[in-house]
């Protein structure tokens, strides 16, 4: 297929400004984009020529409707013009507007329209707009589930929030077109689907009609024959408000589909089938668990981006684009998700369906979206760039985006295995570990220097991530290793000897074999000074600990405290520790990204040993007063060798998971008996 026959490649910068109680979260600030003008140059180098970009109301006019500051946006939008990148300007992105309005305010639509007119007057050259991103989803999260401001939980408030937003879109486009008659609407909405047990089919049908409301309203289709017409009337929406959309439809030029793995749900009423830890909710008629559909057994082809795009086309037959493509997971899974979205759009376009584009969303990642921004955990998910470096670092996703822009497709060895959402271990009750390969002989990793529980942990990590690998437990090196590499589809070598045999000087042979084949090599060390060859990714670690260990510094502290004995720990020396499961995940991400050279991976918290000891005590329900400062402690040399790179969770987070997963029982009554 020629490049001209493929979907366009768009990009997007995660920019949500979400109000939670009386505080706002701004993703442009939290991901650092607000301070980095060079980000736009980086986007241009990817080959992206169309970009969803924020001109958000809450940012420009936070205090009063008339007090506007476009300074930041002037510089960015001017830069985009210089780079020949066309912006799709977003005016509200999951927000409820500035502090002087909200989604339930009758004045919200007119206030938004006035702001939209100001934007159009200032930037008359912008031709594409998304006045409100995902109005249905925002109404659900704000006024049906209560996660975001104004924190309501009723169908009536949901209906009002949705109607206000959709009316705001119509009025905003009217104000914009009064200045720029050629302006077009790119309307985005999250699209999933509800599945259910037969008993709950009525609820699934209700939710599946609800998911179309943004597009149905704007297209003027919510008339007296529409299933939701009466629902709106029953929940306080006046008939004239609904007829406004019928009389003045505002048809989007492009329907923007945002689809995520968790967008598809399964409603399960059978308590015996409820996974542990899942609460039962309900609708007043039946109680049920709202589960991720991808983790339940459904007919092949019923879930996923291709199925949803086919539904959109069958319902509307209008130009459509995937306007968000992001998956918060390991790098291999991010690549598989990008490939699945791109391939779905390409396949439908080849059938003659007007799929215009695929947008790589969150080019600089997202912060805390795993909790819908409700919790401030600093949980970062990388995108095409990883911001956890002095300069945002291009990831394998970014390399793939560049390849798509230039050639219309991309490849990577990890694509030989399907994503976890196609594997047998995806189910709430896992059936087996690993995913069936899509090819007879998948490209694989060779693991050398592997022995003991550390090697087992690496194998478990690789299996969970669907990374085909061959473990060579013995001292295979030199010509023998080269013959093995020649006889298999090897794309990388992982040398664990620096972890399993810290005193061994074994990396040389794998290094030479890898260099001879032009293969990247990943190896580990606890030394501060170590070389890294041209194809080598060398990881320096802190003090290692893993959940299988029956003796390490954490367990020793727990045993002493359980016995009621005081311990003294240094307040002068900082902890440098590496949780092995986190180490392997971060190192494999770097390997897949094509990173080279020397890196230092530790679970950082800037904690002294004394501070860490107190956290250990509190986490285990023990007395932190038993942890005292070691007054004679002498500060150690803090030179870590290589600069630390904050690619791993914090030390306190790693400690929590260590205690949860430890093979040594850490509860006080049983620790004493160890």
Steps between C-alpha positions, in 0.01 A plus 500: 500500500636841404558759771221715355256211548577460869351699790677819596713498813401762756636572844375638828631642825317388815375829638204434731423769756273324747346653811481272803325678788669839506829398342592468135727247335675616183663225296702748293664613823536155655664351190726804466374595155406849613868580561644338185458690174743253341231232529347635181827453310511144630146438374590640160796263472259208539337600172168602657322775306169521690492542878220512755615792712359686802372856509314422818248738651611430858858591409428821309221651714510335842371794709241693298365472145664830406844444654678297230866419456591335170874556542602135532271393216621777268854363513400138456250553220742729316761225526256245359439728200874526444529121511204460260306296754125555485343525847162364596426745779340360814318747726386275788657163574320311779457825688194669642612844391673769707405564862213735406297227330447123494333229294162555668502879462228622259748765382769243413414473126494876441817558701681234298373648174630844598841351574499306171436823313802660667718205398381517139561875487853463633589203280288535184729260316398202717243302304433196720353503849394264775312738732444224758680168510286197587194680641315176576797352684557822692132511599520139622815548705388834644128466550413130490797346685611808695873472433545858375341836576214562564505147652139405439352150476166508324359442155339843512830676562667285234232597249532870582881490473483327162236734358692806623821378340343406167314831484831667581660323204227621264522859624881493501513388137245768412722765661812363333336488156384859536870584471627204298222352284728213394553373854410136551410286799706194596285349773660244728339246729612189684338197342465167671224245533317327783461123505307308763340185627153432351334633817668839458456537127254784559769696687760433231253616234437818700871577525562412136238753391643758738852475353385658170334807652774754423489425128124444489430838662739694276364328189143592598393138540357515854142555393178350635591158358837480672527261801646775717250771415264393777789433739610861464146627554457279807814647653428869467609592148238716330369391161605830344857430608497173308331655198778762492735227373245365254440848357867607502718193450875554515635206304866424567731497200670204666376266773792452738508162671702455820519134590677337795518142621290585804233675291326166450317364806329180609211513747505190723220431751616154608685538828686174444651652183600825667880529514654554845516864598223617267204668664142449396322814383157522348224693328227472765362190335794259501839484668799426279874541454624731223798310357753553222357314202846414371550280808185298439421233243325658201472394135808572292479832318234649726743732680782726392556799272398335173166388642425846635602678178270272304214596731570871450507464124185288490310754712615830347695440175689823558873579490656353813838517671655331798579809704674336797734200495668432833551200723651531846712189522844362422664615179436177313129521580492866395645401162249218460211734578627762254535230233148372566346846476697588186424167334128527581477845344704390199288189444171691510636770271605229254136385499390846390395633839600863552745463790700821479768471766651335804619734777791402720375644825696610800822552305668603826308257717239540771503532877269311740240403242495152653294661779311742270714777658326453834821392677830687486736204486734630232421193289645586161430319173738581215390566144709566191737676739595424859532819703695334782828622354658847485374517141194294400632171363363340185345161581430203275153649453663817367728304268192316370309824447788633292497178296124519441528863389777415253395157374142433608581210732745383764646180636666385820588152631248534785217509246554128433293442815150651539413738782406375844136566418518205259687269738368227725627675813275800443198338663398571857559127554820449294505190285873490427798731480618655179344582165505290189744637246365642176791338309642147502842611623474836679804722527644445844737611773788277608559506876848403621654483847162390634475310826301503824192698594620814325498311171156358584375853560628613162330208328173580677525863392574405140215248493253748642601755236479246218870535418626184334832397653747216532685448828853364485580393857850373430820685406421528129729757341732563208440285190230293671301813575552631148369172354193526723439856385535401136253214537221702662313824432677687781455875526670569836719341767431539872791419731393442862842400629552838666198423721538127552881497518594853609871424513511334159670672211287332236347777290790497255401190304135596450618850413725369225233264369239776501737741327576240236130467425421869542262408782415719798603361838355571843717433804503595868752597764521642850837663429518877474757492223430277203542517123219477247573387145344654187206257497480460876243624749665470842285543810651596834276405794474580867472239772278229354190355664227268376183346644642146500788586733489357852781725617563859399523839666121546518436158655781556751341826612159333529637214709674733742194717545269202541722371778465839671864586455616851420709556191718793402514610138697777338327834449804621307511241223242469226336180385597378154286193439357326195190279507575225250154475335510875433858472376414244235197692375688830472805336343291318240322824413839662439616205292188517283545877467846441354675672791876452528776592742508505880188553711431491873165352607395526863169543681567854611334687786785712640468307826764441762530152649347638819200639308462176308509295819214702643299454180564124515371494858183696423430298185516176700292631790800506734626768738711760313628627837723190509694643205757746627774705335851361488677799651849386404413448134749651258361632171598280207614612159174576322645476149265252333734444208238568234227762543182342631211489255154505660353228281381283788237538771599657829665299773192525723287363216747216446498426874121471499512247216789313661297455818192398302682243286770380737548126535607570858195567717553846639204523740632575848371186676659271245821693440594441860497127439726518195 
